[in-house]
Amino acid sequence: MIDTAPLFLGLFAGFAGYRQAQIERALLVLNEHAQTLEVALQRAERAEELARLNQENARLYAETRRQLEALEQLAIERDRHLETIRQLATPLIPIADNMLVLPLIGALDCDSAERLRNDAIRRVAATSARVLIIDMTGVAEVTDSAIPVIIGFFTALALLGTQAIVTGIRPLLAQQLVAHNPAFSLPRVAATLAQGVALAQGLRRSP
């Protein structure tokens, strides 16, 4: 009798080895597919994240643009309010054709005097006023640093062809002006605003 056991064992071993090789190849293919799928998923996630970031950037851009427009509007409003405040701080009052009154109140330092000078000169030039009455009755104090500015203000008015009349000037301010520049002579002066108006009317009638 022929012993077939070794033959069957050999065939079985060969078949088992063949199946093992097929399984390993299948696992390798599955692993490659899994890696490919993972890469695809990562790309999809990156694309989704990129789309989300783009949407967020668009939203932030629109919000920033809205805030900039709001700031620009606020700046326009601020400038308008500042102009109103400047006009109130330098209240040039027309009392007749080509005649203005500038009433001053409070203390004058260098900064406030410069603002007053610049605003008044600009508005006098714009109105072509022939006479400007500067009423200093309400001026409580003038710092030494403001004196050159006031003198320059009178000089600028003369260069513009505007007659300046100063009313209500206090003795201390007169002394400060002379002490700063002994050669300086005040423009026309009057003790009160009413007298200054009468003097201005006389100047208007003169050729």
C-alpha positions as CSV (number, residue, x, y, z in Angstrom):
1,M,0.0,0.0,0.0
2,I,1.3,3.4,-1.0
3,D,1.6,6.0,1.8
4,T,-0.2,9.1,0.4
5,A,0.0,11.1,3.6
6,P,3.2,13.0,2.6
7,L,1.6,13.8,-0.7
8,F,-1.5,15.3,0.8
9,L,0.5,17.1,3.4
10,G,2.7,18.6,0.6
11,L,-0.3,19.6,-1.4
12,F,-2.0,21.1,1.6
13,A,1.1,23.0,2.6
14,G,1.5,24.3,-1.0
15,F,-2.1,25.4,-1.1
16,A,-1.8,27.0,2.3
17,G,1.2,28.9,1.2
18,Y,-0.6,30.0,-2.0
19,R,-3.5,31.3,0.1
20,Q,-1.2,33.1,2.4
21,A,0.5,34.9,-0.5
22,Q,-2.9,35.9,-1.9
23,I,-4.0,37.2,1.6
24,E,-0.8,39.2,1.9
25,R,-1.3,40.7,-1.6
26,A,-4.9,41.5,-0.7
27,L,-3.8,43.1,2.5
28,L,-1.2,45.2,0.7
29,V,-3.8,46.4,-1.8
30,L,-6.2,47.2,1.0
31,N,-3.4,49.1,2.8
32,E,-2.6,51.1,-0.4
33,H,-6.3,51.9,-0.8
34,A,-6.5,53.0,2.8
35,Q,-3.6,55.3,2.4
36,T,-5.0,56.8,-0.7
37,L,-8.4,57.3,1.0
38,E,-6.6,59.0,4.0
39,V,-4.8,61.4,1.7
40,A,-8.1,62.2,-0.1
41,L,-9.8,62.8,3.2
42,Q,-7.0,65.1,4.3
43,R,-7.2,67.0,1.1
44,A,-10.9,67.3,1.5
45,E,-10.5,68.5,5.0
46,R,-7.9,71.1,3.9
47,A,-10.2,72.3,1.1
48,E,-13.1,72.6,3.5
49,E,-10.9,74.4,6.0
50,L,-9.6,76.7,3.2
51,A,-13.2,77.5,2.2
52,R,-14.1,78.2,5.8
53,L,-11.1,80.5,6.2
54,N,-12.0,82.3,3.0
55,Q,-15.5,82.9,4.2
56,E,-14.1,84.2,7.6
57,N,-11.7,86.5,5.8
58,A,-14.5,87.8,3.6
59,R,-16.6,88.5,6.8
60,L,-13.7,90.2,8.5
61,Y,-13.0,92.3,5.5
62,A,-16.6,93.4,5.3
63,E,-16.6,94.2,9.0
64,T,-13.4,96.1,8.8
65,R,-14.7,98.1,5.8
66,R,-17.9,98.9,7.7
67,Q,-15.9,100.1,10.7
68,L,-13.6,102.2,8.5
69,E,-16.6,103.9,6.9
70,A,-18.1,104.5,10.4
71,L,-14.8,106.1,11.5
72,E,-14.7,108.3,8.4
73,Q,-18.2,109.5,9.2
74,L,-17.2,110.1,12.8
75,A,-14.2,112.1,11.6
76,I,-16.5,114.2,9.4
77,E,-18.8,114.9,12.3
78,R,-15.9,115.7,14.6
79,D,-14.5,118.2,12.1
80,R,-18.0,119.8,11.7
81,H,-18.3,120.1,15.5
82,L,-14.8,121.5,15.8
83,E,-15.7,124.1,13.2
84,T,-18.8,125.0,15.1
85,I,-16.8,125.3,18.4
86,R,-14.2,127.5,16.7
87,Q,-16.9,129.8,15.3
88,L,-18.5,130.0,18.8
89,A,-15.1,130.6,20.4
90,T,-14.5,133.5,17.9
91,P,-18.0,135.0,17.5
92,L,-17.6,137.7,14.8
93,I,-20.9,139.6,14.9
94,P,-21.9,141.7,11.9
95,I,-23.5,145.0,13.0
96,A,-23.5,146.8,9.7
97,D,-22.2,146.5,6.2
98,N,-18.5,145.7,6.3
99,M,-18.4,146.1,10.1
100,L,-17.8,143.3,12.6
101,V,-17.6,143.0,16.3
102,L,-15.4,140.5,18.1
103,P,-16.2,140.2,21.8
104,L,-13.5,138.5,23.8
105,I,-14.3,136.8,27.2
106,G,-12.1,135.1,29.7
107,A,-8.3,134.6,29.8
108,L,-6.1,134.6,26.8
109,D,-2.9,132.5,26.6
110,C,-0.7,131.9,23.6
111,D,-2.7,129.0,22.2
112,S,-6.1,130.6,22.6
113,A,-4.8,133.9,21.1
114,E,-3.4,132.1,18.1
115,R,-6.7,130.3,17.5
116,L,-8.5,133.6,17.8
117,R,-6.1,135.4,15.5
118,N,-6.2,132.7,12.8
119,D,-10.0,132.3,12.8
120,A,-10.7,136.0,13.0
121,I,-8.3,136.9,10.1
122,R,-9.8,134.1,7.9
123,R,-13.3,135.3,8.5
124,V,-12.5,139.0,8.1
125,A,-10.8,138.2,4.8
126,A,-13.8,136.2,3.7
127,T,-16.2,139.0,4.5
128,S,-14.0,141.9,3.3
129,A,-14.8,143.8,6.5
130,R,-13.5,147.4,6.6
131,V,-13.8,147.7,10.3
132,L,-13.4,145.2,13.2
133,I,-14.3,146.2,16.7
134,I,-12.4,144.1,19.2
135,D,-14.2,144.4,22.5
136,M,-11.9,143.3,25.4
137,T,-14.2,144.3,28.2
138,G,-14.7,140.7,29.2
139,V,-11.0,139.7,29.1
140,A,-9.9,138.9,32.7
141,E,-6.3,138.0,32.0
142,V,-3.7,138.0,29.2
143,T,-0.5,136.0,29.6
144,D,2.8,137.5,28.5
145,S,3.1,134.8,25.8
146,A,-0.1,136.0,24.2
147,I,1.1,139.6,23.8
148,P,3.2,139.0,20.6
149,V,0.2,137.2,19.1
150,I,-2.1,140.1,19.8
151,I,0.3,142.6,18.3
152,G,0.7,140.4,15.2
153,F,-3.1,140.2,15.0
154,F,-3.4,144.0,14.8
155,T,-0.6,144.1,12.2
156,A,-2.3,141.5,10.0
157,L,-5.6,143.4,10.1
158,A,-3.8,146.5,8.9
159,L,-2.3,144.6,6.0
160,L,-5.7,143.3,5.1
161,G,-7.0,146.9,4.9
162,T,-9.2,146.4,7.9
163,Q,-9.5,149.2,10.5
164,A,-9.2,147.7,14.1
165,I,-10.9,149.5,17.0
166,V,-10.1,148.1,20.5
167,T,-12.7,148.8,23.2
168,G,-12.7,148.1,26.9
169,I,-8.9,147.5,27.1
170,R,-7.7,147.2,30.7
171,P,-4.7,149.3,31.9
172,L,-2.7,146.1,32.7
173,L,-3.0,144.9,29.1
174,A,-2.0,148.3,27.8
175,Q,1.1,148.2,30.0
176,Q,1.9,144.6,28.8
177,L,1.7,145.7,25.2
178,V,4.0,148.7,25.7
179,A,6.4,146.7,27.8
180,H,6.7,144.1,25.1
181,N,7.3,146.6,22.4
182,P,7.8,150.2,23.4
183,A,7.4,151.4,19.8
184,F,4.1,149.7,19.5
185,S,1.0,152.0,19.2
186,L,-2.5,150.6,19.7
187,P,-5.0,150.9,16.9
188,R,-7.9,153.2,17.5
189,V,-9.3,152.7,21.0
190,A,-12.5,153.5,22.8
191,A,-13.5,153.1,26.4
192,T,-16.8,151.3,25.7
193,L,-18.3,149.2,22.9
194,A,-20.9,151.9,22.3
195,Q,-18.2,154.5,21.7
196,G,-16.3,152.0,19.5
197,V,-19.4,151.5,17.3
198,A,-19.8,155.3,17.0
199,L,-16.1,155.6,16.0
200,A,-16.5,152.8,13.5
201,Q,-19.5,154.5,11.9
202,G,-17.5,157.6,11.5
203,L,-14.7,155.6,9.8
204,R,-17.3,154.1,7.4
205,R,-18.5,157.5,6.3
206,S,-15.0,158.7,5.7
207,P,-13.6,158.1,2.1
